[in-house]
Amino acid sequence: MDAITALGAKCLFVPIDVANVESVKQAIATTVVTFGRLDVAFNNAGIGGTYSGIHDMPEAVWDKLIAINLTGQFYCVKYQLQQFLKQGGGVIVNMSSLGGLKAEHGLVPYTVAKHGVLGLTKNIAVQYAAQNIRGNAICPYYVETPLLQAAPEATHKAWIEGTPTKRLCTPEEVAKAFIYLASSDSSYCNGTQLILDGGVMA
């Protein structure tokens, strides 16, 4: 926040639990009261999961991950769209994953949720384009964050070796992808997914 305000911009931080619909509604309402409108939304909250088969997946694990990674995205999109319809337009960028395009062995609820995010994103484009509302998604491979760096060295190395570019995506590259999809530079980009995978899907 300090870096943003140092540039002369107004900044607001609102804690939110995306799995709680009242929390989502309050966060959006607070934003609109503070700034007068909502122009762009980046729905980026999500959690990973433990490896498991479908046959022995604990229901509680499924419920928690779907609640945050998919239902939480729906709550955010629903009330963002309501605000966009009031003001005459807006842009939504949803965070999916390479796991939204293919199965990730053992990460069942994660891949189901991320596939669902892409379905939700496509429906935004189809249903609301005429109202000057766009929706797109970002699908990164593993992103080089402290969370990933805490993984076992052999696992981290295997992720890197699994990419043709022999490195993982950086947070800055994800941010640049978001800025592109949020800006008018991508004005004819709607209902699609921007893949950041270093060539893995190729």
C-alpha positions as a Markdown table, in Angstrom:
| # | Residue | x | y | z |
|---|---|---|---|---|
| 1 | Met | 0.0 | 0.0 | 0.0 |
| 2 | Asp | 2.8 | 2.4 | 0.8 |
| 3 | Ala | 4.3 | 1.9 | -2.7 |
| 4 | Ile | 0.9 | 2.8 | -4.2 |
| 5 | Thr | 0.3 | 5.9 | -2.1 |
| 6 | Ala | 3.8 | 7.0 | -2.7 |
| 7 | Leu | 2.9 | 7.4 | -6.4 |
| 8 | Gly | 0.1 | 9.7 | -5.4 |
| 9 | Ala | -2.7 | 7.2 | -5.8 |
| 10 | Lys | -5.5 | 6.5 | -3.4 |
| 11 | Cys | -5.4 | 3.0 | -1.9 |
| 12 | Leu | -7.8 | 0.9 | 0.1 |
| 13 | Phe | -7.3 | -2.5 | 1.8 |
| 14 | Val | -10.5 | -4.5 | 2.7 |
| 15 | Pro | -10.0 | -7.9 | 4.3 |
| 16 | Ile | -12.3 | -10.4 | 2.6 |
| 17 | Asp | -13.3 | -14.1 | 2.9 |
| 18 | Val | -14.4 | -15.0 | -0.6 |
| 19 | Ala | -16.2 | -18.1 | 0.7 |
| 20 | Asn | -18.5 | -15.9 | 2.7 |
| 21 | Val | -21.0 | -14.1 | 0.5 |
| 22 | Glu | -21.7 | -11.3 | 3.0 |
| 23 | Ser | -17.9 | -10.6 | 3.2 |
| 24 | Val | -17.8 | -10.3 | -0.6 |
| 25 | Lys | -20.8 | -8.0 | -0.8 |
| 26 | Gln | -19.3 | -5.8 | 1.9 |
| 27 | Ala | -15.9 | -5.5 | 0.2 |
| 28 | Ile | -17.5 | -4.5 | -3.1 |
| 29 | Ala | -19.8 | -2.0 | -1.4 |
| 30 | Thr | -16.9 | -0.4 | 0.6 |
| 31 | Thr | -14.9 | -0.1 | -2.6 |
| 32 | Val | -17.8 | 1.7 | -4.4 |
| 33 | Val | -18.4 | 4.0 | -1.5 |
| 34 | Thr | -14.7 | 4.9 | -1.4 |
| 35 | Phe | -14.0 | 5.4 | -5.1 |
| 36 | Gly | -17.5 | 5.9 | -6.5 |
| 37 | Arg | -17.4 | 3.0 | -8.9 |
| 38 | Leu | -15.7 | -0.3 | -9.7 |
| 39 | Asp | -13.9 | -0.5 | -13.0 |
| 40 | Val | -11.8 | -3.7 | -12.8 |
| 41 | Ala | -11.9 | -6.8 | -10.7 |
| 42 | Phe | -9.1 | -9.4 | -10.4 |
| 43 | Asn | -10.5 | -12.5 | -8.6 |
| 44 | Asn | -7.3 | -14.1 | -7.5 |
| 45 | Ala | -8.0 | -15.7 | -4.1 |
| 46 | Gly | -7.4 | -19.5 | -4.0 |
| 47 | Ile | -5.7 | -22.3 | -2.2 |
| 48 | Gly | -3.9 | -25.5 | -3.2 |
| 49 | Gly | -4.8 | -29.0 | -2.2 |
| 50 | Thr | -3.3 | -32.2 | -0.9 |
| 51 | Tyr | -2.7 | -35.1 | -3.3 |
| 52 | Ser | -5.4 | -37.7 | -3.3 |
| 53 | Gly | -7.4 | -40.1 | -5.5 |
| 54 | Ile | -11.0 | -39.5 | -6.2 |
| 55 | His | -12.1 | -42.6 | -4.4 |
| 56 | Asp | -10.5 | -41.6 | -1.1 |
| 57 | Met | -10.9 | -37.8 | -1.3 |
| 58 | Pro | -12.1 | -36.5 | 2.1 |
| 59 | Glu | -15.4 | -34.6 | 1.7 |
| 60 | Ala | -14.2 | -31.8 | 4.0 |
| 61 | Val | -11.2 | -31.2 | 1.7 |
| 62 | Trp | -13.4 | -31.1 | -1.4 |
| 63 | Asp | -15.9 | -28.8 | 0.3 |
| 64 | Lys | -13.2 | -26.3 | 1.5 |
| 65 | Leu | -11.3 | -26.1 | -1.8 |
| 66 | Ile | -14.5 | -25.8 | -4.0 |
| 67 | Ala | -15.9 | -23.1 | -1.6 |
| 68 | Ile | -12.8 | -20.9 | -2.0 |
| 69 | Asn | -11.6 | -21.6 | -5.5 |
| 70 | Leu | -14.9 | -21.8 | -7.3 |
| 71 | Thr | -17.9 | -20.8 | -5.2 |
| 72 | Gly | -15.9 | -17.8 | -4.0 |
| 73 | Gln | -15.2 | -16.8 | -7.6 |
| 74 | Phe | -18.9 | -17.0 | -8.3 |
| 75 | Tyr | -19.8 | -14.8 | -5.3 |
| 76 | Cys | -17.3 | -12.2 | -6.4 |
| 77 | Val | -18.4 | -12.2 | -10.1 |
| 78 | Lys | -22.0 | -12.1 | -9.2 |
| 79 | Tyr | -21.8 | -8.9 | -7.2 |
| 80 | Gln | -19.1 | -7.3 | -9.4 |
| 81 | Leu | -21.5 | -7.8 | -12.3 |
| 82 | Gln | -24.3 | -6.1 | -10.4 |
| 83 | Gln | -22.2 | -3.0 | -9.9 |
| 84 | Phe | -21.0 | -3.1 | -13.6 |
| 85 | Leu | -24.6 | -3.2 | -14.8 |
| 86 | Lys | -25.4 | -0.2 | -12.7 |
| 87 | Gln | -22.5 | 1.9 | -14.0 |
| 88 | Gly | -22.5 | 0.8 | -17.6 |
| 89 | Gly | -19.5 | -1.6 | -17.9 |
| 90 | Gly | -16.4 | -3.0 | -16.4 |
| 91 | Val | -13.7 | -5.7 | -16.7 |
| 92 | Ile | -13.3 | -9.0 | -14.8 |
| 93 | Val | -10.1 | -11.0 | -14.8 |
| 94 | Asn | -10.4 | -14.4 | -13.1 |
| 95 | Met | -7.4 | -16.4 | -11.9 |
| 96 | Ser | -7.6 | -20.0 | -13.2 |
| 97 | Ser | -4.5 | -22.2 | -13.7 |
| 98 | Leu | -3.0 | -24.6 | -16.1 |
| 99 | Gly | -5.0 | -27.0 | -14.0 |
| 100 | Gly | -8.1 | -25.5 | -15.6 |
| 101 | Leu | -7.0 | -26.8 | -19.0 |
| 102 | Lys | -5.8 | -30.3 | -18.1 |
| 103 | Ala | -5.9 | -32.8 | -15.2 |
| 104 | Glu | -3.3 | -32.5 | -12.4 |
| 105 | His | -2.7 | -36.0 | -11.1 |
| 106 | Gly | -4.1 | -36.2 | -7.6 |
| 107 | Leu | -5.3 | -32.7 | -7.4 |
| 108 | Val | -9.0 | -33.5 | -8.0 |
| 109 | Pro | -10.9 | -30.6 | -6.4 |
| 110 | Tyr | -8.3 | -28.1 | -7.6 |
| 111 | Thr | -8.6 | -29.0 | -11.2 |
| 112 | Val | -12.4 | -29.2 | -11.0 |
| 113 | Ala | -12.5 | -25.7 | -9.5 |
| 114 | Lys | -10.1 | -24.2 | -12.0 |
| 115 | His | -12.0 | -25.8 | -14.9 |
| 116 | Gly | -15.1 | -24.3 | -13.4 |
| 117 | Val | -13.5 | -20.8 | -13.3 |
| 118 | Leu | -13.0 | -21.0 | -17.0 |
| 119 | Gly | -16.6 | -21.9 | -17.6 |
| 120 | Leu | -17.7 | -19.0 | -15.4 |
| 121 | Thr | -15.4 | -16.7 | -17.3 |
| 122 | Lys | -16.8 | -17.8 | -20.7 |
| 123 | Asn | -20.4 | -17.2 | -19.5 |
| 124 | Ile | -19.5 | -13.7 | -18.4 |
| 125 | Ala | -18.4 | -13.0 | -22.0 |
| 126 | Val | -21.4 | -14.6 | -23.7 |
| 127 | Gln | -24.0 | -13.0 | -21.4 |
| 128 | Tyr | -22.7 | -9.5 | -20.7 |
| 129 | Ala | -20.6 | -8.4 | -23.7 |
| 130 | Ala | -23.5 | -6.2 | -24.9 |
| 131 | Gln | -23.5 | -4.4 | -21.6 |
| 132 | Asn | -19.9 | -3.4 | -22.1 |
| 133 | Ile | -18.6 | -6.0 | -19.7 |
| 134 | Arg | -15.6 | -8.2 | -20.5 |
| 135 | Gly | -14.4 | -11.4 | -18.7 |
| 136 | Asn | -11.1 | -13.2 | -19.2 |
| 137 | Ala | -8.9 | -15.6 | -17.3 |
| 138 | Ile | -5.2 | -16.1 | -16.6 |
| 139 | Cys | -3.9 | -19.7 | -16.6 |
| 140 | Pro | -0.3 | -19.9 | -15.2 |
| 141 | Tyr | 1.9 | -22.9 | -14.5 |
| 142 | Tyr | 3.6 | -22.8 | -11.2 |
| 143 | Val | 4.5 | -19.2 | -10.1 |
| 144 | Glu | 7.8 | -18.6 | -8.3 |
| 145 | Thr | 6.5 | -17.4 | -5.0 |
| 146 | Pro | 7.6 | -18.1 | -1.4 |
| 147 | Leu | 5.0 | -20.8 | -1.1 |
| 148 | Leu | 6.5 | -22.7 | -4.0 |
| 149 | Gln | 10.1 | -22.0 | -2.8 |
| 150 | Ala | 9.1 | -23.8 | 0.4 |
| 151 | Ala | 8.5 | -27.0 | -1.4 |
| 152 | Pro | 11.1 | -29.8 | -1.3 |
| 153 | Glu | 14.1 | -29.0 | -3.5 |
| 154 | Ala | 13.6 | -32.1 | -5.7 |
| 155 | Thr | 9.9 | -31.1 | -6.3 |
| 156 | His | 10.8 | -27.5 | -7.2 |
| 157 | Lys | 13.5 | -28.7 | -9.5 |
| 158 | Ala | 11.1 | -31.1 | -11.2 |
| 159 | Trp | 8.7 | -28.3 | -11.9 |
| 160 | Ile | 11.4 | -26.2 | -13.5 |
| 161 | Glu | 12.7 | -29.2 | -15.6 |
| 162 | Gly | 9.1 | -29.7 | -16.8 |
| 163 | Thr | 9.1 | -26.4 | -18.7 |
| 164 | Pro | 10.8 | -25.9 | -22.0 |
| 165 | Thr | 12.0 | -22.5 | -20.7 |
| 166 | Lys | 13.6 | -24.2 | -17.7 |
| 167 | Arg | 12.2 | -21.6 | -15.2 |
| 168 | Leu | 8.9 | -20.9 | -13.5 |
| 169 | Cys | 6.6 | -17.9 | -14.1 |
| 170 | Thr | 7.3 | -14.8 | -11.9 |
| 171 | Pro | 4.6 | -12.8 | -10.1 |
| 172 | Glu | 5.6 | -9.8 | -12.2 |
| 173 | Glu | 4.7 | -11.7 | -15.3 |
| 174 | Val | 1.3 | -12.6 | -13.9 |
| 175 | Ala | 0.8 | -8.9 | -13.0 |
| 176 | Lys | 1.6 | -7.8 | -16.5 |
| 177 | Ala | -0.9 | -10.3 | -17.9 |
| 178 | Phe | -3.5 | -8.9 | -15.6 |
| 179 | Ile | -2.7 | -5.3 | -16.7 |
| 180 | Tyr | -3.1 | -6.3 | -20.3 |
| 181 | Leu | -6.4 | -8.0 | -19.8 |
| 182 | Ala | -7.7 | -5.1 | -17.6 |
| 183 | Ser | -6.7 | -2.4 | -20.1 |
| 184 | Ser | -8.2 | -1.2 | -23.3 |
| 185 | Asp | -5.3 | -2.8 | -25.1 |
| 186 | Ser | -7.3 | -6.1 | -24.9 |
| 187 | Ser | -10.6 | -4.5 | -25.8 |
| 188 | Tyr | -11.5 | -7.3 | -28.2 |
| 189 | Cys | -10.4 | -10.1 | -25.9 |
| 190 | Asn | -13.4 | -11.6 | -24.2 |
| 191 | Gly | -14.1 | -15.0 | -22.7 |
| 192 | Thr | -10.6 | -16.3 | -23.3 |
| 193 | Gln | -7.7 | -17.5 | -21.2 |
| 194 | Leu | -4.1 | -16.2 | -21.3 |
| 195 | Ile | -1.7 | -19.1 | -20.7 |
| 196 | Leu | 1.5 | -18.4 | -18.8 |
| 197 | Asp | 3.3 | -21.8 | -18.9 |
| 198 | Gly | 6.7 | -21.4 | -20.6 |
| 199 | Gly | 5.6 | -23.8 | -23.3 |
| 200 | Val | 4.3 | -26.6 | -21.1 |
| 201 | Met | 1.0 | -27.1 | -23.0 |
| 202 | Ala | 2.9 | -27.0 | -26.3 |
